[in-house]
Amino acid sequence: MTVTKPWTAPEDKPVLPVDLSKPIPSWDSPEYPAEWPKNDPGRTVGHAYILHYLSNALLSLLRRRGRPFAVNQDIGLHFVDDRGQAQRCDPDLMVMPFPNTGKGSLRHRDMPCPPDCVIEVASRSTVDNDLGIKKEWYAWMGVREYWILDPVDSDDPAHFEHGLLLPDGPLMGWRLEQDRYEPLATFWDAAARTWSAHAPALACDILMSQALHKEETDGGYRLVAPETGGPLPSSSEKDQLLAEKDKLLAEKDVQLAEKERAIQKVVRTMAQLRYDDSTADRLRSMMQRTSTPVPAIDVVRGWMAKPSSEEFLDLARQHFGLSESSRPGFQVAVPYRFDPGCLAQSRCTAGTDGCFTRGFQTVAGACRLLGTASNECALTFPECEAAHP
């Protein structure tokens, strides 16, 4: 599908139809180098963690919307300023309503429309440019929304409430209106100890929590998913949620296993009372050789309506997915071969010492066949196993 209008553009503002599905090129040439020497002694480890969280959260958020987009971090942006001078800046984060190829620098003139949003994480060495020349440049290029975030590298609660680097708190944003940036509202909740603001271009809220600021290395910044109203988790929070989920699943598995063992015990007791110990033992052996759970008690009662224990065990064997040939100690799939000592062509009787099948040899006086229809070993499974080396 070809998208021809940025989803963030106001409905009442005419926009020239352009193909936003087509990626713009990335550059790496002497004139437009991909890498740019960075010299920011004020950038802290927290600065990188904030950008890492925001980049991942934006990717997660924007993928859900099913439209073309790109989120670029620390990528060069080449443009011509209002005086006709070629310039380059490196936005910390830039969100565009169209994709780009590769990881090189970008040219403003290649863009079918302006970027949706730029986010800068301030440092002591960059905050003046973030509030000054960069703000002018982004407005000149038509960037619809601009945010500056203060990492607040301090544990002092007063610093969190008022910020360290920015004049109006740690979170400041502007929206482009008639080619000028107008401030966006930010809110301080003294009870919850949080800063928050709505980012129209991103269609989500930005939250900064003092509790998370103390616990996490990403400055406590979170994007709030409009679908759920909850903050998108960081990588460490995702790991914690997965660990908690795995723990709950493991506990549930233990509970299910205990419940299954209890049901098996009840069913074996029912088989013992309805038929005999041998039937209960053979049922137990089936349960041990399969992962199929025992059916509901009403189903087992239906099996026990059969007068013969063999019919009951046949139904159990079908439920557990066990074939006749899978029974230990007896292979019914192979034809019988009898020695002259056998009294009948298909019946091994007590006292006969020479009857055997391939892989199974009877013990004198210990095994007999019930007939050609079932070919069942009449002894319990442990005894049949003992007769099968």
C-alpha positions in Angstrom: 0.0 0.0 0.0 1.3 3.4 -0.9 1.1 6.0 1.9 0.9 9.6 0.6 0.3 11.6 3.7 2.1 11.7 7.1 -0.2 10.4 9.7 0.8 13.2 12.1 -0.1 16.0 9.6 -3.2 18.1 10.7 -6.4 17.2 8.9 -7.0 20.8 7.9 -3.6 21.5 6.5 -3.1 20.5 2.8 -0.2 18.2 2.1 1.3 17.4 -1.3 0.8 13.7 -2.1 4.2 11.9 -1.9 5.1 8.2 -1.6 6.2 7.7 2.0 6.7 4.0 1.4 9.9 4.5 -0.6 13.1 4.6 1.4 15.4 7.5 1.1 19.1 6.9 0.6 21.8 7.0 3.2 25.2 8.5 2.4 28.8 7.9 3.1 31.0 10.1 0.9 33.6 12.8 1.4 30.9 15.4 1.1 28.3 13.5 3.2 30.3 11.3 5.6 28.5 8.7 7.6 30.7 9.2 10.7 31.3 12.6 12.3 33.8 13.3 15.0 31.9 13.6 18.3 33.3 15.7 21.2 30.9 15.8 24.1 32.7 15.5 27.4 29.4 16.1 29.2 27.7 13.0 27.8 27.2 10.4 30.6 26.5 6.7 30.7 22.9 7.5 31.6 22.6 9.6 28.4 23.3 6.4 26.3 20.9 4.3 28.4 18.1 6.9 27.9 18.6 6.9 24.1 18.7 3.0 24.1 15.4 2.8 25.9 13.7 5.5 23.8 14.9 4.0 20.5 13.6 0.5 21.5 10.3 1.9 22.9 9.7 4.0 19.7 10.3 1.0 17.5 7.9 -1.1 19.5 5.3 1.6 19.5 5.4 2.6 15.8 5.5 -1.0 14.5 2.0 -1.5 15.9 0.6 1.3 13.6 1.3 -0.5 10.4 2.8 2.6 8.6 6.2 3.4 7.1 8.6 4.9 9.6 12.2 5.1 10.7 13.9 5.7 14.1 17.5 6.9 13.7 19.9 7.4 16.6 23.0 9.6 16.3 22.8 9.8 12.6 24.2 12.7 10.5 21.6 15.1 9.0 22.9 17.3 6.1 20.8 20.4 5.2 21.0 24.0 4.0 20.2 26.6 6.5 18.1 29.8 6.0 21.2 31.7 4.9 22.1 29.1 2.2 24.9 27.6 4.2 25.5 23.8 4.1 25.2 22.5 7.6 25.2 19.2 9.5 23.8 18.2 12.8 23.5 14.8 14.6 20.1 14.5 16.3 20.2 12.1 19.2 16.9 10.5 18.0 15.0 11.4 14.8 11.6 9.8 14.0 10.5 10.0 10.3 7.3 8.9 8.6 9.2 7.2 5.9 12.1 4.6 5.9 15.7 5.0 5.0 18.3 2.6 3.6 21.5 1.7 5.4 23.2 3.4 8.4 24.8 6.3 6.7 24.0 10.0 7.0 20.9 11.6 5.6 20.2 14.6 3.4 17.2 16.8 4.2 16.7 17.4 0.5 16.1 13.7 -0.1 13.2 13.6 2.4 9.7 13.6 0.9 8.4 15.5 4.0 9.9 16.8 7.2 10.7 14.4 10.1 7.9 13.9 12.7 10.0 14.4 15.8 13.6 15.0 17.1 14.6 14.2 20.6 17.8 15.5 22.2 19.1 14.3 25.5 20.9 17.3 27.0 24.3 17.5 28.5 26.2 20.4 30.1 28.2 20.8 26.9 25.3 20.6 24.4 22.3 22.1 26.2 23.0 25.6 24.9 23.0 24.4 21.3 20.0 22.2 22.0 18.0 25.2 23.2 19.5 27.6 20.6 20.8 26.8 17.1 19.5 23.3 16.9 16.0 24.4 17.8 16.3 27.1 15.0 17.6 24.5 12.5 14.8 21.9 13.3 12.1 24.6 12.9 13.7 25.7 9.6 13.7 22.1 8.3 10.0 21.7 9.3 10.5 19.1 12.1 7.0 18.9 13.5 7.9 18.3 17.1 11.1 18.8 19.2 11.8 17.5 22.7 14.8 18.0 25.0 15.2 15.7 28.0 17.4 16.3 31.0 19.1 13.2 32.4 19.1 14.8 35.9 22.4 13.2 37.0 21.7 13.7 40.7 20.0 11.9 43.5 18.8 15.1 45.1 15.0 15.2 45.0 15.0 18.9 44.4 17.0 18.5 41.3 14.5 15.9 40.0 11.6 18.3 40.6 13.2 21.3 38.9 15.8 19.7 36.6 19.5 20.5 36.3 20.0 21.7 32.8 16.7 23.1 31.4 15.0 26.3 32.5 11.5 24.8 32.9 12.0 21.4 34.4 13.7 18.2 33.1 11.2 17.8 30.2 10.6 20.4 27.5 8.9 20.1 24.1 7.7 22.3 21.2 5.3 21.8 18.3 5.7 23.6 15.0 2.9 26.0 14.2 3.1 28.4 11.3 6.9 27.7 11.0 7.5 28.6 14.7 7.9 26.3 17.7 5.3 26.8 20.4 5.8 25.1 23.8 4.0 21.9 24.7 2.5 21.6 28.2 4.4 19.5 30.8 3.0 18.5 34.2 4.6 17.9 37.6 2.8 15.5 39.9 4.2 16.2 43.4 2.3 13.3 45.0 3.5 10.7 42.4 6.8 12.4 41.9 6.5 12.3 38.1 6.8 14.6 35.1 4.6 13.9 32.1 3.7 15.4 28.8 1.8 14.5 25.6 3.8 14.2 22.4 1.2 14.7 19.6 3.6 13.8 16.8 4.3 10.4 18.5 0.7 10.0 19.7 1.8 9.0 23.1 2.7 10.4 26.5 6.3 10.9 27.9 6.7 10.0 31.5 9.6 10.6 33.9 9.3 8.8 37.3 11.5 9.6 40.2 11.1 6.1 41.5 12.4 4.7 38.2 15.1 7.4 38.1 16.5 6.1 41.3 16.3 2.4 40.4 17.1 2.3 36.6 20.0 3.6 34.6 17.8 5.1 31.9 16.9 8.2 33.8 13.4 7.0 34.6 12.0 8.1 31.2 9.1 6.0 29.8 6.8 6.2 26.8 3.2 5.4 27.6 1.4 3.2 25.2 -2.0 4.8 24.4 -3.5 1.3 23.8 -2.9 0.2 27.4 -2.2 3.4 29.3 0.8 1.8 30.8 4.5 2.6 30.3 6.5 0.5 27.7 9.0 -1.5 29.8 12.7 -1.2 29.6 15.0 -4.2 28.7 15.7 -4.9 32.4 11.9 -4.6 33.2 11.2 -7.0 30.3 13.7 -9.5 31.7 12.1 -9.2 35.1 8.6 -9.7 33.7 9.8 -12.8 31.8 11.5 -14.2 34.9 8.3 -13.7 36.9 6.3 -15.3 34.1 8.7 -18.3 34.0 8.4 -18.7 37.7 4.6 -18.7 37.6 4.6 -21.2 34.8 7.0 -23.5 36.7 4.9 -23.3 39.8 1.8 -24.1 37.7 3.6 -27.0 36.1 4.4 -28.4 39.6 0.8 -28.0 40.6 -0.5 -29.7 37.5 2.0 -32.6 37.9 0.8 -33.0 41.5 -2.8 -33.0 40.4 -2.1 -35.5 37.7 -0.4 -37.9 40.1 -3.4 -37.6 42.5 -5.8 -38.4 39.6 -3.6 -41.3 38.5 -3.7 -42.7 42.0 -7.5 -42.5 42.1 -7.9 -44.1 38.7 -5.5 -47.0 39.7 -7.5 -47.5 42.9 -10.8 -47.6 40.8 -9.2 -50.2 38.5 -8.0 -52.3 41.4 -11.5 -52.3 43.0 -13.3 -52.9 39.8 -11.0 -55.6 38.5 -7.9 -56.7 40.3 -4.3 -55.8 41.3 -2.9 -57.0 37.9 -5.2 -54.6 36.0 -4.1 -51.7 38.2 -0.4 -52.5 37.7 -0.8 -52.7 33.9 -2.7 -49.3 34.0 0.1 -47.8 36.0 2.7 -49.0 33.5 0.8 -47.3 30.7 0.7 -44.0 32.6 4.4 -44.2 33.1 5.1 -44.6 29.4 3.1 -41.7 28.1 2.8 -37.9 28.6 -1.0 -38.0 27.8 -2.9 -36.9 30.9 -5.5 -39.1 32.5 -9.0 -38.3 31.2 -11.9 -37.1 33.3 -13.2 -39.5 36.0 -16.5 -39.8 34.1 -14.6 -41.1 31.0 -12.8 -43.7 33.2 -16.1 -44.8 34.6 -17.3 -45.3 31.1 -14.3 -47.6 30.4 -15.1 -49.5 33.6 -18.6 -50.3 32.2 -16.8 -53.0 30.3 -17.1 -56.3 32.1 -13.6 -57.5 31.0 -10.4 -56.0 32.3 -8.9 -56.5 28.8 -11.6 -54.4 27.2 -11.0 -51.7 29.9 -7.2 -51.8 29.2 -7.8 -51.6 25.4 -9.7 -48.4 25.9 -7.0 -47.0 28.2 -4.3 -48.0 25.7 -6.2 -46.2 22.9 -6.5 -43.0 25.0 -2.8 -43.0 25.9 -1.8 -43.6 22.3 -0.1 -46.9 23.0 -0.2 -49.7 20.4 -0.2 -53.4 21.2 3.4 -53.7 20.1 4.5 -51.0 22.5 3.6 -53.2 25.5 6.7 -54.3 27.4 7.5 -58.1 27.3 5.3 -59.1 24.4 5.4 -58.5 20.6 2.1 -59.3 19.0 3.1 -57.8 15.7 5.4 -60.8 14.9 4.0 -64.2 13.9 4.4 -67.0 16.4 6.7 -69.9 15.7 6.1 -73.0 17.8 8.3 -75.9 18.6 6.9 -79.5 18.2 6.1 -79.4 22.0 3.2 -77.0 21.5 -0.2 -78.6 21.6 -2.0 -76.2 19.3 -1.0 -73.9 16.4 -2.1 -70.7 18.2 -2.2 -71.6 21.9 0.7 -72.0 24.3 -0.5 -73.9 27.3 0.7 -74.3 30.8 3.6 -76.9 31.1 4.8 -76.2 27.5 8.5 -75.5 27.5 9.2 -74.7 23.8 6.9 -71.9 22.7 8.5 -68.6 21.8 8.1 -65.6 19.6 10.8 -63.5 18.0 12.3 -61.5 20.9 10.3 -63.3 23.6 10.6 -66.8 25.0 8.1 -68.2 27.4 9.0 -69.7 30.7 7.8 -73.2 31.4 4.3 -73.1 32.9 4.3 -69.3 33.2 2.7 -68.0 30.1 -0.3 -68.9 28.0 -2.2 -67.2 25.1 -5.8 -66.2 25.4 -6.4 -66.8 21.7 -5.7 -65.5 18.3 -8.1 -62.6 18.6 -6.3 -60.7 21.4 -2.9 -62.4 21.7 -2.6 -61.0 25.2 -0.1 -62.2 27.8 -2.2 -63.4 30.7 0.3 -62.5 33.4 0.8 -59.0 34.9 3.3 -56.7 33.1 6.1 -57.1 35.7 6.0 -60.9 35.2 6.0 -60.5 31.4 8.9 -58.2 31.7 10.8 -60.7 33.8 10.2 -63.3 31.1 11.6 -60.9 28.5 15.4 -60.6 28.8 
